[in-house]
Amino acid sequence: MFLHHAAKGGWPVILTAALLIYPAWAGAQEAPSEIPAPEPIREEPLPPESLAQPALPTPIPAPAPLSLLETLTPARQSLHLEPDAQEPRLTPGRALFQLGDTDGAIDEYRTALRVHPTVAQAHLDLGTALMAKQDWRTAMTELQEAVRLDPTLVQAHYSMGTIHYTRGNVQSAIKAYQEALRLKADFAEAHYRLGLVLKVAGRDKDAAQELEAAALAGLAKAQYFLGNAYRSGHGVEKSQIMAITWWARAFEQNLPEAAQALTQLRRLAAVKGTLQTKQSKAAAEAFKNYCDQLWLDFPDLDRAQATETVGTTLLKPGRTGEALPVLLREAYALNDISHAALVQLYEQGLDGQLPPHGQWILSYLESTATDGATASRIALARIYAKGLGLAPDLAKAKSYLKGLPREEAKRILDEITPRLRNRSKLLDITSIASTCRLACLTGRSRTARRMFLPSVRHSVQPHALDVWAHRRTWVPSR
């Protein structure tokens, strides 16, 4: 639905919905249409590995992080020892808020403000909790007080932008987000929200610039909407290649909307023959050009032949770690050569570098088979019929061949299941032989001949001839 509306120019509807999509607070119970406080800015600490001393023979394990309840207890104790301290009074409120007890957190913040009414962070924390309760008016009052006490509080300006937009004040929301970005230029979420609000205000070009800033910072939602802008040509020059590029980046971060957009475009590009339209031909060409564009990311590679891909070229010198993600991008972009390479890697692996039967390749095949990709369905039929990396399942193998022309499906099934067919015939002959042996032992030789001889004549199994040659041993000696 997102892609459909974007293509039709229904941006205001899309962007209004997008602004209502927000990270859920831990433990908070909210209706889908509500807007809570945005995520706070977090400065990510260095991972423990980067702080380890290389001289130590064995790394010292980092202590397990304290639970919220374990954090709450010492904070209460600190309050008894230092009743006038600022930070211990805020800690219980934050812990309760993360536990989902918003009312308890609000009470703690208000208690802290009665003792320290001029602490800007306390007003910000209270405003954030009130936003989770959708008490927009009171929350705005607290945030404004926080900004008055400390104009450099980036999160306060950002949260005010969210409240302004929720209450229909688009221009005020734009100013609040811009102020947050003036204080912190690399605030990706603020770029993203500002881009959406600018789009609602009809400033498509400015919106695209903000979305691009957030997309370059790695924000999947921004990458998806920037792809939509390139697909529709709103604020940027229309380009299906760029749409695919940004959707692919968002898809790699598991954004469902991006997966849906790419699936729809792949289905359009897969139309061939007399059913192919101008749009489907353009989509197929866009995927091809996207694969060609990947060469620009590896200027050190030489393309010896036009049929080579970046992924297969990287495999030759053993650059497997770089090759695998590129092969996936190319295969998802309908590149048959990269698809075949992935299937071969699944079935055989790569000597000393990659074991066979990788689950990530199987996931790719199942995903594209669900989209209707014939090559992936055939590959999965072979994998399940032969039991490559999983238990053999002939019924499931046949299910992947449904929808193909009957003769083609039969040919593929005959090709991938010869051992199963031969084993079935052998079991049939053995079963008949056992029945005939019982008939001979009970003195019914003519019955045995009538049952078994036609099977011998029509069988290509040497086993059947061998069984009939030893039929006299079945008759008991007199």
PECOR-V531254 format. One record per residue. N is the residue number from 1. SS is DSSP state (a for helix, b for strand, c for the rest). OMEGA is omega in whole degrees, -180 to 180 (* if undefined). NEAR is the number of other ideal C-beta (glycine too) atoms within 8 Angstrom. Layout:
# PECOR-V531254
n->N ss->SS omega->OMEGA near->NEAR
n->N ss->SS omega->OMEGA near->NEAR
This chain:
# PECOR-V531254
n->1 ss->c omega->-180 near->4
n->2 ss->a omega->-178 near->11
n->3 ss->a omega->-180 near->12
n->4 ss->a omega->-179 near->7
n->5 ss->a omega->-180 near->11
n->6 ss->a omega->-179 near->14
n->7 ss->a omega->-179 near->8
n->8 ss->a omega->178 near->6
n->9 ss->c omega->-179 near->7
n->10 ss->c omega->-175 near->8
n->11 ss->a omega->-178 near->12
n->12 ss->a omega->-180 near->8
n->13 ss->a omega->-178 near->8
n->14 ss->a omega->-174 near->13
n->15 ss->a omega->175 near->13
n->16 ss->a omega->178 near->9
n->17 ss->a omega->-178 near->8
n->18 ss->a omega->180 near->10
n->19 ss->a omega->177 near->11
n->20 ss->c omega->177 near->10
n->21 ss->c omega->-173 near->6
n->22 ss->c omega->177 near->8
n->23 ss->c omega->-179 near->5
n->24 ss->c omega->176 near->7
n->25 ss->c omega->-178 near->13
n->26 ss->c omega->175 near->7
n->27 ss->c omega->-177 near->8
n->28 ss->c omega->177 near->10
n->29 ss->c omega->-175 near->4
n->30 ss->c omega->174 near->9
n->31 ss->c omega->-177 near->4
n->32 ss->c omega->-175 near->5
n->33 ss->c omega->-176 near->4
n->34 ss->c omega->179 near->8
n->35 ss->c omega->177 near->9
n->36 ss->c omega->177 near->12
n->37 ss->c omega->177 near->11
n->38 ss->c omega->-179 near->12
n->39 ss->c omega->176 near->7
n->40 ss->c omega->177 near->6
n->41 ss->c omega->180 near->9
n->42 ss->c omega->172 near->5
n->43 ss->c omega->-176 near->4
n->44 ss->c omega->177 near->3
n->45 ss->c omega->175 near->4
n->46 ss->c omega->177 near->5
n->47 ss->c omega->-177 near->6
n->48 ss->a omega->-177 near->7
n->49 ss->a omega->-177 near->6
n->50 ss->a omega->-180 near->6
n->51 ss->a omega->-177 near->6
n->52 ss->c omega->179 near->9
n->53 ss->c omega->-177 near->4
n->54 ss->c omega->-177 near->4
n->55 ss->c omega->-178 near->3
n->56 ss->c omega->-179 near->8
n->57 ss->c omega->178 near->2
n->58 ss->c omega->-179 near->4
n->59 ss->c omega->177 near->6
n->60 ss->c omega->-178 near->6
n->61 ss->c omega->179 near->4
n->62 ss->c omega->179 near->5
n->63 ss->c omega->180 near->4
n->64 ss->c omega->179 near->4
n->65 ss->c omega->180 near->4
n->66 ss->c omega->174 near->6
n->67 ss->c omega->-179 near->6
n->68 ss->a omega->179 near->9
n->69 ss->a omega->177 near->8
n->70 ss->a omega->176 near->8
n->71 ss->a omega->-176 near->11
n->72 ss->a omega->-176 near->12
n->73 ss->a omega->179 near->8
n->74 ss->a omega->178 near->8
n->75 ss->a omega->177 near->12
n->76 ss->a omega->-180 near->9
n->77 ss->a omega->180 near->8
n->78 ss->a omega->180 near->11
n->79 ss->a omega->178 near->12
n->80 ss->a omega->-178 near->6
n->81 ss->a omega->-178 near->5
n->82 ss->c omega->-176 near->7
n->83 ss->c omega->-178 near->6
n->84 ss->c omega->-179 near->4
n->85 ss->c omega->-176 near->9
n->86 ss->c omega->-172 near->9
n->87 ss->a omega->179 near->6
n->88 ss->a omega->179 near->11
n->89 ss->a omega->179 near->15
n->90 ss->a omega->-176 near->15
n->91 ss->a omega->179 near->12
n->92 ss->a omega->179 near->13
n->93 ss->a omega->180 near->18
n->94 ss->a omega->179 near->10
n->95 ss->a omega->179 near->13
n->96 ss->a omega->180 near->13
n->97 ss->a omega->179 near->15
n->98 ss->a omega->176 near->10
n->99 ss->a omega->179 near->10
n->100 ss->c omega->179 near->10
n->101 ss->c omega->-176 near->9
n->102 ss->a omega->180 near->13
n->103 ss->a omega->178 near->7
n->104 ss->a omega->179 near->9
n->105 ss->a omega->180 near->14
n->106 ss->a omega->178 near->13
n->107 ss->a omega->-180 near->9
n->108 ss->a omega->-180 near->13
n->109 ss->a omega->-179 near->14
n->110 ss->a omega->175 near->9
n->111 ss->a omega->179 near->9
n->112 ss->a omega->-179 near->14
n->113 ss->a omega->176 near->12
n->114 ss->a omega->179 near->6
n->115 ss->a omega->-177 near->9
n->116 ss->c omega->-175 near->9
n->117 ss->c omega->-177 near->6
n->118 ss->c omega->178 near->5
n->119 ss->c omega->-176 near->12
n->120 ss->a omega->-178 near->13
n->121 ss->a omega->179 near->10
n->122 ss->a omega->177 near->14
n->123 ss->a omega->179 near->14
n->124 ss->a omega->-180 near->15
n->125 ss->a omega->178 near->14
n->126 ss->a omega->178 near->14
n->127 ss->a omega->179 near->17
n->128 ss->a omega->179 near->14
n->129 ss->a omega->179 near->15
n->130 ss->a omega->175 near->12
n->131 ss->a omega->178 near->16
n->132 ss->a omega->176 near->13
n->133 ss->c omega->-178 near->9
n->134 ss->c omega->174 near->8
n->135 ss->c omega->-169 near->8
n->136 ss->a omega->-176 near->10
n->137 ss->a omega->-179 near->6
n->138 ss->a omega->179 near->8
n->139 ss->a omega->180 near->15
n->140 ss->a omega->179 near->11
n->141 ss->a omega->-180 near->9
n->142 ss->a omega->-180 near->13
n->143 ss->a omega->177 near->15
n->144 ss->a omega->177 near->9
n->145 ss->a omega->178 near->10
n->146 ss->a omega->179 near->15
n->147 ss->a omega->178 near->13
n->148 ss->a omega->180 near->6
n->149 ss->a omega->-180 near->9
n->150 ss->c omega->-177 near->9
n->151 ss->c omega->-177 near->5
n->152 ss->c omega->180 near->5
n->153 ss->c omega->-176 near->12
n->154 ss->a omega->-176 near->12
n->155 ss->a omega->179 near->12
n->156 ss->a omega->178 near->14
n->157 ss->a omega->-180 near->14
n->158 ss->a omega->-180 near->17
n->159 ss->a omega->176 near->16
n->160 ss->a omega->176 near->13
n->161 ss->a omega->179 near->19
n->162 ss->a omega->179 near->14
n->163 ss->a omega->179 near->13
n->164 ss->a omega->-179 near->12
n->165 ss->a omega->-180 near->13
n->166 ss->a omega->-178 near->8
n->167 ss->c omega->175 near->7
n->168 ss->c omega->180 near->5
n->169 ss->c omega->-173 near->8
n->170 ss->a omega->-178 near->11
n->171 ss->a omega->177 near->7
n->172 ss->a omega->178 near->9
n->173 ss->a omega->179 near->13
n->174 ss->a omega->-179 near->13
n->175 ss->a omega->-179 near->9
n->176 ss->a omega->178 near->13
n->177 ss->a omega->179 near->15
n->178 ss->a omega->178 near->9
n->179 ss->a omega->177 near->9
n->180 ss->a omega->180 near->15
n->181 ss->a omega->176 near->12
n->182 ss->a omega->179 near->6
n->183 ss->a omega->-179 near->8
n->184 ss->c omega->-171 near->9
n->185 ss->c omega->-177 near->5
n->186 ss->c omega->179 near->5
n->187 ss->c omega->-172 near->12
n->188 ss->a omega->-178 near->12
n->189 ss->a omega->178 near->11
n->190 ss->a omega->175 near->14
n->191 ss->a omega->-179 near->16
n->192 ss->a omega->-179 near->15
n->193 ss->a omega->179 near->15
n->194 ss->a omega->178 near->14
n->195 ss->a omega->180 near->17
n->196 ss->a omega->-179 near->14
n->197 ss->a omega->176 near->16
n->198 ss->a omega->178 near->13
n->199 ss->a omega->177 near->15
n->200 ss->a omega->-180 near->11
n->201 ss->c omega->178 near->9
n->202 ss->c omega->-180 near->5
n->203 ss->c omega->-171 near->8
n->204 ss->a omega->-177 near->11
n->205 ss->a omega->178 near->8
n->206 ss->a omega->179 near->9
n->207 ss->a omega->-179 near->14
n->208 ss->a omega->179 near->14
n->209 ss->a omega->179 near->10
n->210 ss->a omega->178 near->13
n->211 ss->a omega->179 near->16
n->212 ss->a omega->178 near->10
n->213 ss->a omega->179 near->11
n->214 ss->a omega->180 near->15
n->215 ss->a omega->178 near->13
n->216 ss->a omega->177 near->6
n->217 ss->c omega->176 near->10
n->218 ss->c omega->-179 near->8
n->219 ss->c omega->-173 near->12
n->220 ss->a omega->-179 near->12
n->221 ss->a omega->179 near->12
n->222 ss->a omega->178 near->16
n->223 ss->a omega->179 near->17
n->224 ss->a omega->-178 near->16
n->225 ss->a omega->175 near->15
n->226 ss->a omega->174 near->13
n->227 ss->a omega->177 near->17
n->228 ss->a omega->180 near->15
n->229 ss->a omega->179 near->16
n->230 ss->a omega->180 near->15
n->231 ss->a omega->-177 near->13
n->232 ss->a omega->-178 near->11
n->233 ss->c omega->179 near->8
n->234 ss->c omega->179 near->11
n->235 ss->c omega->178 near->10
n->236 ss->c omega->177 near->11
n->237 ss->c omega->-177 near->5
n->238 ss->c omega->-178 near->8
n->239 ss->c omega->178 near->8
n->240 ss->a omega->179 near->12
n->241 ss->a omega->179 near->10
n->242 ss->a omega->176 near->10
n->243 ss->a omega->179 near->15
n->244 ss->a omega->-179 near->15
n->245 ss->a omega->-177 near->11
n->246 ss->a omega->176 near->14
n->247 ss->a omega->-180 near->15
n->248 ss->a omega->179 near->14
n->249 ss->a omega->178 near->11
n->250 ss->a omega->179 near->15
n->251 ss->a omega->179 near->12
n->252 ss->c omega->174 near->6
n->253 ss->c omega->174 near->10
n->254 ss->c omega->175 near->7
n->255 ss->c omega->-175 near->12
n->256 ss->a omega->-179 near->6
n->257 ss->a omega->178 near->10
n->258 ss->a omega->177 near->16
n->259 ss->a omega->180 near->10
n->260 ss->a omega->180 near->10
n->261 ss->a omega->180 near->16
n->262 ss->a omega->179 near->13
n->263 ss->a omega->180 near->9
n->264 ss->a omega->-179 near->9
n->265 ss->a omega->177 near->15
n->266 ss->a omega->179 near->15
n->267 ss->a omega->177 near->10
n->268 ss->a omega->-178 near->10
n->269 ss->a omega->-176 near->12
n->270 ss->c omega->-180 near->11
n->271 ss->c omega->-177 near->10
n->272 ss->c omega->174 near->5
n->273 ss->a omega->-175 near->5
n->274 ss->a omega->-179 near->3
n->275 ss->a omega->-177 near->7
n->276 ss->c omega->179 near->8
n->277 ss->c omega->177 near->7
n->278 ss->a omega->-180 near->5
n->279 ss->a omega->-180 near->7
n->280 ss->a omega->177 near->13
n->281 ss->a omega->179 near->9
n->282 ss->a omega->179 near->9
n->283 ss->a omega->178 near->13
n->284 ss->a omega->179 near->11
n->285 ss->a omega->179 near->8
n->286 ss->a omega->178 near->14
n->287 ss->a omega->178 near->15
n->288 ss->a omega->180 near->11
n->289 ss->a omega->176 near->9
n->290 ss->a omega->178 near->13
n->291 ss->a omega->178 near->14
n->292 ss->a omega->-178 near->7
n->293 ss->a omega->180 near->9
n->294 ss->a omega->178 near->12
n->295 ss->a omega->-179 near->9
n->296 ss->a omega->178 near->6
n->297 ss->a omega->-179 near->5
n->298 ss->c omega->-177 near->11
n->299 ss->c omega->-180 near->4
n->300 ss->c omega->-178 near->3
n->301 ss->c omega->175 near->9
n->302 ss->c omega->180 near->3
n->303 ss->c omega->-175 near->8
n->304 ss->c omega->-178 near->5
n->305 ss->c omega->-178 near->5
n->306 ss->c omega->-178 near->4
n->307 ss->c omega->-179 near->4
n->308 ss->c omega->175 near->9
n->309 ss->c omega->179 near->13
n->310 ss->a omega->-178 near->13
n->311 ss->a omega->-180 near->14
n->312 ss->a omega->178 near->13
n->313 ss->a omega->179 near->12
n->314 ss->a omega->179 near->14
n->315 ss->a omega->-173 near->13
n->316 ss->a omega->179 near->6
n->317 ss->c omega->178 near->5
n->318 ss->c omega->179 near->6
n->319 ss->c omega->-172 near->8
n->320 ss->a omega->-179 near->11
n->321 ss->a omega->177 near->5
n->322 ss->a omega->-174 near->9
n->323 ss->a omega->-171 near->12
n->324 ss->a omega->179 near->10
n->325 ss->a omega->179 near->7
n->326 ss->a omega->177 near->13
n->327 ss->a omega->178 near->16
n->328 ss->a omega->179 near->12
n->329 ss->a omega->-178 near->12
n->330 ss->a omega->-179 near->15
n->331 ss->a omega->176 near->14
n->332 ss->a omega->178 near->12
n->333 ss->c omega->173 near->12
n->334 ss->c omega->177 near->11
n->335 ss->c omega->-176 near->12
n->336 ss->a omega->-178 near->7
n->337 ss->a omega->179 near->11
n->338 ss->a omega->176 near->15
n->339 ss->a omega->-180 near->11
n->340 ss->a omega->179 near->9
n->341 ss->a omega->179 near->14
n->342 ss->a omega->179 near->14
n->343 ss->a omega->179 near->11
n->344 ss->a omega->178 near->8
n->345 ss->a omega->178 near->14
n->346 ss->a omega->-174 near->16
n->347 ss->a omega->-172 near->10
n->348 ss->a omega->-174 near->7
n->349 ss->c omega->179 near->10
n->350 ss->b omega->-172 near->9
n->351 ss->c omega->174 near->4
n->352 ss->c omega->-177 near->3
n->353 ss->c omega->-176 near->6
n->354 ss->b omega->177 near->9
n->355 ss->c omega->179 near->5
n->356 ss->c omega->173 near->11
n->357 ss->c omega->177 near->11
n->358 ss->c omega->-178 near->11
n->359 ss->a omega->-178 near->6
n->360 ss->a omega->176 near->7
n->361 ss->a omega->178 near->11
n->362 ss->a omega->178 near->12
n->363 ss->a omega->177 near->8
n->364 ss->a omega->-178 near->13
n->365 ss->a omega->-180 near->15
n->366 ss->a omega->180 near->10
n->367 ss->a omega->-178 near->8
n->368 ss->a omega->176 near->12
n->369 ss->a omega->177 near->12
n->370 ss->a omega->178 near->6
n->371 ss->c omega->179 near->9
n->372 ss->c omega->-180 near->8
n->373 ss->c omega->-176 near->10
n->374 ss->a omega->-178 near->7
n->375 ss->a omega->179 near->9
n->376 ss->a omega->178 near->13
n->377 ss->a omega->178 near->13
n->378 ss->a omega->179 near->11
n->379 ss->a omega->179 near->11
n->380 ss->a omega->177 near->13
n->381 ss->a omega->179 near->15
n->382 ss->a omega->-179 near->12
n->383 ss->a omega->-178 near->15
n->384 ss->a omega->179 near->14
n->385 ss->a omega->-178 near->14
n->386 ss->a omega->-180 near->9
n->387 ss->c omega->-178 near->9
n->388 ss->c omega->179 near->10
n->389 ss->c omega->178 near->8
n->390 ss->c omega->-178 near->9
n->391 ss->c omega->178 near->4
n->392 ss->c omega->-179 near->9
n->393 ss->c omega->-176 near->10
n->394 ss->a omega->179 near->10
n->395 ss->a omega->179 near->6
n->396 ss->a omega->177 near->8
n->397 ss->a omega->179 near->17
n->398 ss->a omega->-179 near->10
n->399 ss->a omega->179 near->7
n->400 ss->a omega->180 near->12
n->401 ss->c omega->178 near->13
n->402 ss->c omega->-179 near->7
n->403 ss->c omega->176 near->3
n->404 ss->c omega->174 near->10
n->405 ss->c omega->-171 near->5
n->406 ss->a omega->-178 near->6
n->407 ss->a omega->180 near->6
n->408 ss->a omega->179 near->8
n->409 ss->a omega->180 near->11
n->410 ss->a omega->180 near->8
n->411 ss->a omega->-180 near->8
n->412 ss->a omega->-179 near->13
n->413 ss->a omega->177 near->13
n->414 ss->a omega->-178 near->9
n->415 ss->a omega->-173 near->7
n->416 ss->a omega->-178 near->11
n->417 ss->c omega->-179 near->12
n->418 ss->a omega->-178 near->8
n->419 ss->a omega->179 near->6
n->420 ss->a omega->179 near->10
n->421 ss->a omega->-178 near->9
n->422 ss->a omega->179 near->9
n->423 ss->a omega->179 near->8
n->424 ss->a omega->179 near->8
n->425 ss->a omega->-180 near->11
n->426 ss->a omega->179 near->10
n->427 ss->a omega->179 near->8
n->428 ss->a omega->-179 near->9
n->429 ss->a omega->-179 near->14
n->430 ss->a omega->179 near->10
n->431 ss->a omega->180 near->8
n->432 ss->a omega->-180 near->11
n->433 ss->a omega->180 near->11
n->434 ss->a omega->179 near->8
n->435 ss->a omega->-180 near->9
n->436 ss->a omega->179 near->14
n->437 ss->a omega->178 near->10
n->438 ss->a omega->179 near->8
n->439 ss->a omega->180 near->12
n->440 ss->a omega->-179 near->13
n->441 ss->a omega->179 near->9
n->442 ss->c omega->175 near->6
n->443 ss->c omega->-179 near->5
n->444 ss->c omega->-176 near->8
n->445 ss->a omega->179 near->9
n->446 ss->a omega->177 near->6
n->447 ss->a omega->180 near->9
n->448 ss->a omega->179 near->14
n->449 ss->a omega->-178 near->8
n->450 ss->a omega->-179 near->7
n->451 ss->a omega->-166 near->12
n->452 ss->a omega->-174 near->14
n->453 ss->a omega->176 near->9
n->454 ss->a omega->179 near->7
n->455 ss->a omega->179 near->12
n->456 ss->a omega->-177 near->10
n->457 ss->a omega->-176 near->6
n->458 ss->c omega->-176 near->5
n->459 ss->c omega->175 near->10
n->460 ss->c omega->-177 near->3
n->461 ss->c omega->175 near->10
n->462 ss->a omega->-179 near->5
n->463 ss->a omega->-179 near->9
n->464 ss->a omega->179 near->12
n->465 ss->a omega->-179 near->10
n->466 ss->a omega->179 near->8
n->467 ss->a omega->-178 near->12
n->468 ss->a omega->180 near->10
n->469 ss->a omega->-179 near->6
n->470 ss->c omega->-176 near->8
n->471 ss->a omega->-176 near->12
n->472 ss->a omega->-180 near->5
n->473 ss->a omega->-180 near->5
n->474 ss->a omega->-174 near->10
n->475 ss->c omega->-179 near->9
n->476 ss->c omega->180 near->4
n->477 ss->c omega->-179 near->3
n->478 ss->c omega->* near->2
